[in-house]
Amino acid sequence: MTLAELRPLSTGEILDNAFGLYRRHFAPLVVIVLVVSAVPTILELYVQSSGGFFVHPVLGIMTGLLNIVLSAIGTAAAVFIVSDSYLGRPVDPWSALSRAVPYIARVVVLSVLTTLVVGLGFMFFLVPGVIFLSALVVSTQALVLEENRSPTEAMGRSWQLTKGFRWKVLALVVVTAIIVFIPSIAVGSVAPFLATGPTVLTDLPIGWSLALVLGAVVQLLLYPLMYSVLTVLYYDLRVRKEGFDLEVLAQALETR
């Protein structure tokens, strides 16, 4: 990303930039996904395919807690990867993972708070849920990329940044969600027809087990795209509302 490219972007340009970042750094993003998701995914697939949570409650709880902690690390690390690339800095998945560790508690709390707020909005009235979703969508970016912000401060920061642009934000979220989830749904729909009969380790038909595995893999590989879009959106909002491009230019001139 050059300084000339750090400018207000249209919805299509945000998607194009995010896709470019995702393609260019697919390998480090996959490293992050594998590190934080491999073990929880395997455990979750085992629980689902061998009777479910009520058959393995302890393992199910342990898997959930592990998934929460590692997902927080993966979320922050993915944001660091995309942000560093977007600002023209070196990209290193192991450094991103190391930088993400101190944010575990705050990212988990932020995830719980935003899920509660958006969920309650959708539960009682659809419109507030849509408003909260579009207003709080860059809270994670604000928490991770701006120093010393608490989860509630990050939510307030997202609310302020998205004000006046929430239809654009909502359009980006909907389009990206479709791109991320449709392939995994499609794989899950087709795989059960590929084979029948029980697997060696579970009572599920081979096709269903294959559906669980392939659906999870596809979703995990595509999910960093959502963080790419939201991180580019975060910087776009800062450029529009705070002159972030001029701030970066000033910093670049100071280092010469």
Number of C-alpha atoms within 10 A of each C-alpha: 13 9 13 8 12 19 18 18 19 12 13 10 12 21 22 15 19 24 17 14 21 23 12 12 17 17 12 18 26 17 15 24 24 16 15 23 19 15 15 20 19 14 17 20 16 20 20 19 19 15 13 14 15 11 12 14 12 11 16 20 12 14 18 15 13 15 20 19 16 21 20 23 27 26 25 26 28 27 25 26 29 26 22 16 18 21 15 12 12 8 17 16 19 15 12 21 22 12 15 21 16 13 16 19 15 19 25 18 15 22 16 12 15 20 15 12 16 21 18 15 18 17 11 10 11 13 11 17 18 17 17 20 23 24 26 25 23 26 26 27 24 24 24 24 16 11 8 10 15 16 24 16 15 23 23 15 20 23 21 14 24 22 14 12 12 20 15 14 23 17 13 20 18 11 12 20 15 10 16 20 16 14 15 22 16 12 20 22 14 13 19 17 14 11 13 12 11 14 15 9 9 15 13 18 18 20 21 23 23 21 23 22 19 17 21 19 19 18 18 20 16 22 20 25 26 22 25 27 22 26 26 26 27 23 26 22 24 17 19 14 15 13 14 17 20 14 11 15 13 11 11 11 8 8 6 5
